[in-house]
Amino acid sequence: MPITYEVFAEEKRIETTFSGFLTLADYQGIFAPIAQLVKDCGQFTAIDIVDSYAGYDETLIDAFKPEDYEIFRSLSHLAVVSDLGWFCPVLANAPTDITFVVRSFPRNQLEQARCWTRNQIGIAMPTETMFRKVG
């Protein structure tokens, strides 16, 4: 599955775009830029843009080491931008001690998702009832 990403260090944000089948190698490929963002900025927000989804390699769930999950302790808010409802089963496998706020946006509201993440830096708790807390 091709995963592309762009880091916005000044906004403490990473955007990833997913299209197709998610493999372990593809997913591991975004760890280095996320780790660097955490090193440079501490807490960060993320936008996952899901253009299409054709499943994921089941070895992905058990392949991560505990230190891999440490990166996600710095994630405060995640905007999922998609017309697909796939992300809930994937996030259900997240460790229960990692907590972040998730909000979904239709694919045509990418700019609204960007605005939302810009306004969340430093906010630890949800401020709107439509947020879903994972963890």
Secondary structure, DSSP 8 states (H G I E B T S, - for coil): --EEEEEEGGGTEEEEEE-S-B-HHHHHTTHHHHHHHHHHHSSEEEEEEES----B-THHHHH--HHHHHGGGGEEEEEEEESS--HHHHHTTS-TT--EEEEEE-GGGHHHHHHHHHTTTT--S--STT-EEE-
